[in-house]
Each structure stands twice: as structure tokens, then as C-alpha cells.
């Protein structure tokens, strides 16, 4: 990672009365030659371009680096390409949160403090033209908004676009925008499974609001269906381990295993593997979020359980 900051360090200006924020987007990717051209084309077509776009190749062995370098050369006024060294092969890169580690290194070593909003975005997205504009307007209109994202759609097995099922206050890992003051409150984020859930819980503990916005003109499209990076059963186990990492209450773990078994294929096998992932993480005492975050998660899950029981 280059030691020269892309953005000059400045005191954080107040957002009240402003019409524009300084937005820095960091994209860490590995072997994304299939999806990167569509993502970059959609980024260049934004009605509101980021002030700085950092493309960080995390040791790709395909043409990803060349694609990113060509795009950076064509848009050198606002795009920077960073080549990270290749790492030894790993069985499950997501389990060790290398993408988060590279993102945090970019924020602390390259971007530093010269931003109002910093975003981590995945390279397997096809963004709607007003995506960044929508998020910026959200931050400008609500000073309590600490984290924001975008409602996303994916193509199902029949090729039909369907919105990813999540609550609007949940910010998906593929599009995470952090207000600088919020980022300062919650960073560094512990690089473990479940980080992209407990970062927003931590933000809410600090009094920040989190929200995923709908984009006028249609959702951005997640080009790779969630859980399809490698074996789908391994993804179910990873999600179970995530729930252990951020401290999900056992009742919530059991409930969500049932939900997964009903909503996603393979039906029964998915729920069983989710439970196996949680149990395996518990047995080996995998790394977890800080105790205060886990306690807040469990309180929220118990409150949700009591509300469900009250409706029965």
C-alpha cells in the first residue's frame, strides 16, 4: 500500500447547510475479472462521482489488476489503483476477513482523515446511476446517520431480479458508507467473521442511525448471489459462525436456521449447516466481538423473541 495519502488531512467540517460531501470509495477485490468491467462502467456512469475511488487489487491472478489499471489511467483525476502483494492460497478467504483488513489499511494509510464519508464497496455490483447521489443526500439530510448502504437485488435461479431480504436498518457488506465521525467511533473493526453485522450494532451503540436506501430508478444489482463464493453449504456454515462471532442469542440462531431452511436452497441442509457452523465456532471458541457488543445483540434478540411470543 502506498504511504502517500490520496487525500489531505483536514479538520472535519460540519455538514449542516452543505450541499456536497467529500466521499472516498475503496474497492478491495480478488480475481474479479468477470464482474469488474460492469462495476467500473456503472461507477463511471454515476450522477455523482466519488471524489476519490481507490481500486485495491488483493493479489489477483486473473486480469483484474490490468482492468483496474486501465480504468485508473482513463480516469486518473479521481481514480487510484493500488496493487497489494499476492498471499498464499487460503481455503476460505472470507473467514479471515482479509477484505476488511485491506480496507482498514487503506483508510488509515492512504485515505487518512480527508473525507466526510468513506465507503467499502464490492466489485461484483452493477450500480444504479443515482446510487452515490442517494447516499450523499441521506447523509446531508440526517446528521444522526452514521452508516448507510443501498438496497440490493440479485437474480434468482430463474434469472429474475429479486430484492435481497433484509431490514432497511441493516447495511449489507457489499455497500457500506461510514460518516467520518462514526468511523472514528467504531474503528478499528475486529477482522473476524460477523464484522459486517457488529460494525452497525457498534455504531448504533454510539447513537448513530444506520439505514439502507432505495435508489430511484431501480436497485443496484449484486452480480454474484450471496453465498455463491465457493460451496453453498460452506456459506451456510460461515453464516452460522458469523452469528457466534457477533453474539447471537441461541434462540435467534435456532429461529434463523428454520428461516434459512424455508427460504434458501438446499432447504433442510442449509439450516443444518448453519447450526453446524455456529456449534463449530462455539466448540473451538472462535474469535468474537467485544463483550458489550455481544450483550447488546442478545438483548435485541431477546426483545424480538418476546415480541414474537406476544403475537402468538
Secondary structure, DSSP 8 states (H G I E B T S, - for coil): --SS-SS--------TT-S---EEEEEEESS-HHHHHHHHHHHHT-SS--SEEEEEE-S-SSSHHHHHHHHHHHTTTTEEEEE-------S-GGGGTHHHHHHHHHIIIIITT--SEEEEE-SSEE--TTHHHHHHHHHHH-TTEEEEEE-EEEE-TTS-EEE----TT---TTEEEEEHHHHHHH-S---STTHHHHHHHHHHHTT-EEEEE--TT--EEESS-TT-SS-HHHHHHHHHHHHHHTT--HHHHHHHHHHHHHHSSSHHHHHHHHHHHHHHHHHTT-----HHHHHHHHHHHHHHHHHHHHH-
